[in-house]
Amino acid sequence: MSTHAAAGAIDHHHDHTTTTGIPNKKLFMWAFLASDCMFFGALISTHLIYRLHPTPNQPNVLGMFSLELTSFSTFILLMSSLLMALAVNSCQKGHVGATRKMLLGTIIFGLIFLACQVYEFSHFVHDKGLTLNSSMFGSTFYTLTGTHGCHVAIGVLWLVLMYIRTFKPADGSPWILKSIVHLLVFAVVTVASIKALLGGVHAIQEFGATAQAFSAFIQHELLALVATAVGLAGLVFLGRDTKAVEFGEANAVDVESMGLYWHFVDIVWIVIFTAVYLLEYL
């Protein structure tokens, strides 16, 4: 834990060195989110306009959507916001271990959301024939939800980098190489676990919840499962570092700024979920 915690309480909400009283990092994040609001507002408005005035090749949307899957991914993203808030609170109190756990939980939930979106896109393209060029609905749908998915992916990468940052030694010893290894292990776990998850879903779709499906899953995704297990073991090993770190209350503004971005992404998804999915069932 950073020795900065012993210096006394830190005011995390007001920075008296700035003319606004708001830390520059938070002010920059609020300005960026304000511009992103207009960006997503334009995308959502475009989708709604073409929904009210559909083109002749409009697909049967109700026959494509799986409200259960989308509701599940929405719930997962909302729960990730709770973990993100707990990470901010833990960092403000100087609890580095708790901060790491909450960041890891947020990363996992963000990856589950992305896996659901990858599965949905794959299903729409290969089984339903919905592509960017197939209809105006496909163009607006993939542009809007794909842009949001990119925001989630960027947020997950930011979370991973912040998690790795919590291991920077307080004594100034080299840690760049270890950080690169940490990042590579995260990449292996991400790719392998998503591949294994999608392989399991496809096996169940093809054979049902049977022993044959499990056998096919193991046969086709054995390498991905082994890579996931090895990667998780690597994360556990790397996370056992007990050295004093240069991370604590002084970094609360960094985590809080990241939290603002993550909460914004979640709020935008609530609007997208309502405008794109729920409206079709009214």
Number of C-alpha atoms within 10 A of each C-alpha: 20 18 15 15 17 9 7 7 11 15 11 15 13 12 14 11 10 10 9 11 12 16 19 15 14 17 14 13 16 16 12 12 16 12 12 15 13 11 11 17 14 12 17 21 13 14 23 16 10 14 18 8 10 14 12 8 10 15 18 9 15 11 8 14 16 12 14 9 14 18 14 14 20 18 14 18 26 20 17 24 22 14 21 27 21 19 28 26 19 22 26 24 17 23 19 22 15 17 25 23 16 24 25 19 18 28 25 16 22 26 21 20 23 20 20 19 18 16 19 16 18 15 16 16 15 10 10 15 13 22 17 15 9 14 17 19 23 20 15 21 21 16 16 19 19 15 14 18 20 12 16 23 17 13 20 22 17 15 23 20 14 16 23 19 16 18 24 20 19 14 10 9 8 10 14 10 9 14 17 12 15 20 18 13 20 19 15 16 24 20 15 20 24 21 17 22 19 18 19 19 15 17 21 18 11 12 13 13 12 10 11 14 19 15 12 18 21 17 10 14 20 13 14 21 20 15 20 23 15 15 22 18 14 16 17 11 10 16 15 9 11 9 12 14 19 19 23 21 27 19 17 22 19 16 24 23 18 21 21 18 18 26 18 19 21 20 15 18 20 16 15 20 17 12 16 21 18 15 11 12 9 5
